[in-house]
Amino acid sequence: MADGLNDARAMRVAEVMNDFRTIQQRIQQYRVNPPQGQQQLSGYAVLRQCHAEAQGLLAANFNAGSAQSSGGSPETLKRQLQRILIDASARRFRAQKIYLRAVAAMRWVQARNQILQGQQPHAGHAAALQRVENALAAELATVTDDRIVNELRQKDWSAGHYLAEDPSLTALQSWIRSQH
């Protein structure tokens, strides 16, 4: 039975999709050209991986499945919007995870550049560069699924968005696994 919330669902889909687009744009801002011979260092490798994952996420097709049912009843529309919402939410979730990893990698690049100040790395830089490596590893370890979901929900709640039907972390993880 129709519940009269399809307009709220459609608005929520638009909000999540807009947020996804904004996150993707932020990821694209983090581009660097590693110095010759340093392309494989951890921070640069993370950035390269983030850009590849972001491009893959953009290129992934929406698996409409049962969302393309015939008929225009409010109940059919409800099911379609719920299916689109979980797909859009999963994409936003994955994009946010990529973004947080890219931010950590950019901090690594900036810290490394500050230490080196245009010089080639040498033994005198070893301890400071190791601290930067350790900081990157520690920051990447904080990029957890729970953190991402909590931050996105807090942001959405603060903005006053309709969250009653947002997928749980478990639902997002299941959806992501089913799409690969």
C-alpha positions as CSV (number, residue, x, y, z in Angstrom):
1,M,0.0,0.0,0.0
2,A,1.2,3.5,-0.9
3,D,2.4,5.5,2.1
4,G,2.6,9.0,0.6
5,L,6.3,9.3,1.1
6,N,7.4,9.0,-2.6
7,D,8.1,12.7,-2.9
8,A,10.4,12.5,0.2
9,R,12.1,9.4,-1.3
10,A,12.7,11.1,-4.6
11,M,14.1,14.2,-2.8
12,R,16.4,11.9,-0.7
13,V,17.7,10.2,-3.9
14,A,18.5,13.6,-5.4
15,E,20.3,14.7,-2.2
16,V,22.4,11.5,-2.1
17,M,23.2,11.8,-5.8
18,N,24.2,15.4,-5.4
19,D,26.5,14.6,-2.5
20,F,28.1,11.8,-4.6
21,R,28.8,14.2,-7.4
22,T,30.3,16.7,-4.9
23,I,32.6,14.1,-3.4
24,Q,33.7,12.9,-6.9
25,Q,34.6,16.5,-7.7
26,R,36.7,16.8,-4.6
27,I,38.6,13.6,-5.3
28,Q,39.5,15.0,-8.8
29,Q,41.1,18.0,-7.2
30,Y,43.8,15.9,-5.6
31,R,46.2,15.4,-8.4
32,V,50.0,15.4,-8.1
33,N,52.9,14.6,-10.3
34,P,55.4,12.5,-8.3
35,P,59.1,13.3,-8.6
36,Q,60.9,11.0,-11.0
37,G,61.6,7.6,-9.4
38,Q,59.2,8.2,-6.5
39,Q,55.9,7.1,-8.2
40,Q,55.7,3.9,-6.2
41,L,56.0,5.5,-2.7
42,S,53.0,4.8,-0.5
43,G,51.2,8.2,-0.6
44,Y,51.5,8.5,-4.4
45,A,50.3,4.9,-4.8
46,V,47.3,5.6,-2.6
47,L,46.4,8.6,-4.7
48,R,46.7,6.7,-7.9
49,Q,44.5,3.9,-6.5
50,C,41.9,6.5,-5.3
51,H,41.7,8.0,-8.8
52,A,41.3,4.6,-10.4
53,E,38.6,3.6,-8.0
54,A,36.8,6.9,-8.4
55,Q,36.8,6.5,-12.2
56,G,35.6,2.9,-11.8
57,L,32.8,4.1,-9.6
58,L,31.8,6.7,-12.1
59,A,31.9,4.2,-15.0
60,A,29.8,1.6,-13.1
61,N,26.3,1.2,-14.6
62,F,23.2,1.3,-12.4
63,N,21.9,-2.2,-12.2
64,A,18.2,-1.4,-12.5
65,G,17.0,-5.0,-12.0
66,S,13.6,-5.0,-10.6
67,A,13.6,-1.2,-10.4
68,Q,12.4,-1.1,-14.0
69,S,9.0,-2.6,-13.4
70,S,6.2,-1.7,-15.6
71,G,3.3,0.3,-14.2
72,G,3.1,3.6,-12.5
73,S,1.4,2.8,-9.2
74,P,2.6,4.5,-6.1
75,E,3.7,1.1,-4.7
76,T,5.8,0.4,-7.8
77,L,7.4,3.9,-7.6
78,K,8.2,3.3,-3.9
79,R,10.1,0.1,-4.7
80,Q,11.9,1.8,-7.5
81,L,13.0,4.7,-5.4
82,Q,14.1,2.4,-2.6
83,R,16.3,0.5,-5.0
84,I,17.7,3.6,-6.5
85,L,18.4,5.0,-3.0
86,I,20.4,2.0,-1.9
87,D,22.5,2.1,-5.1
88,A,23.0,5.9,-4.8
89,S,23.9,5.5,-1.1
90,A,26.4,2.8,-1.8
91,R,28.1,4.9,-4.4
92,R,28.2,7.9,-2.1
93,F,29.6,5.6,0.7
94,R,32.3,4.2,-1.6
95,A,33.2,7.7,-2.9
96,Q,33.5,9.1,0.7
97,K,35.8,6.2,1.5
98,I,37.9,7.0,-1.5
99,Y,37.9,10.7,-0.7
100,L,39.1,10.2,2.9
101,R,41.9,8.0,1.7
102,A,42.9,10.7,-0.9
103,V,42.9,13.4,1.8
104,A,45.3,11.2,3.9
105,A,47.5,10.7,0.9
106,M,47.6,14.4,0.1
107,R,48.6,15.1,3.8
108,W,51.4,12.7,3.2
109,V,52.5,14.5,0.0
110,Q,52.4,17.9,1.7
111,A,54.3,16.7,4.8
112,R,56.9,14.9,2.6
113,N,57.4,18.1,0.5
114,Q,57.7,20.2,3.6
115,I,60.5,17.9,4.9
116,L,62.3,17.6,1.6
117,Q,61.9,21.3,0.6
118,G,62.8,20.4,-3.0
119,Q,65.8,18.2,-2.1
120,Q,66.3,14.6,-2.9
121,P,65.7,12.3,0.1
122,H,68.9,11.4,2.0
123,A,69.8,9.8,5.4
124,G,69.2,13.0,7.2
125,H,65.5,12.9,6.2
126,A,65.0,9.3,7.2
127,A,63.5,9.7,10.6
128,A,61.1,12.5,9.5
129,L,60.0,10.6,6.4
130,Q,59.4,7.5,8.5
131,R,57.1,9.6,10.8
132,V,55.2,10.8,7.7
133,E,54.8,7.1,6.5
134,N,53.6,6.1,10.0
135,A,51.1,9.0,10.0
136,L,49.7,8.0,6.6
137,A,49.3,4.4,7.8
138,A,47.6,5.5,11.0
139,E,45.3,7.9,9.1
140,L,44.3,5.2,6.6
141,A,43.5,2.8,9.4
142,T,40.9,5.3,10.7
143,V,39.0,5.2,7.3
144,T,36.5,2.5,8.4
145,D,33.1,1.7,7.2
146,D,31.6,2.6,10.6
147,R,33.3,6.0,10.6
148,I,32.1,6.8,7.1
149,V,28.5,5.8,7.7
150,N,28.4,7.8,11.0
151,E,29.9,10.9,9.4
152,L,27.5,10.8,6.5
153,R,24.5,10.2,8.7
154,Q,25.5,13.0,11.0
155,K,25.9,15.4,8.1
156,D,22.6,14.4,6.7
157,W,20.8,14.6,10.0
158,S,22.3,18.1,10.6
159,A,21.0,19.2,7.2
160,G,17.5,18.0,8.2
161,H,17.3,15.3,5.5
162,Y,14.7,12.5,5.5
163,L,16.7,9.5,6.8
164,A,14.0,7.0,7.7
165,E,14.7,4.7,4.8
166,D,18.5,5.2,4.4
167,P,20.2,1.8,4.2
168,S,22.1,0.5,7.2
169,L,25.8,-0.2,7.0
170,T,25.0,-3.9,6.7
171,A,22.7,-3.2,3.8
172,L,25.3,-1.0,2.1
173,Q,28.0,-3.7,2.5
174,S,25.7,-6.4,1.1
175,W,24.7,-4.2,-1.8
176,I,28.3,-3.4,-2.6
177,R,29.3,-7.1,-2.5
178,S,26.3,-8.0,-4.7
179,Q,27.4,-5.5,-7.4
180,H,30.9,-7.0,-7.8
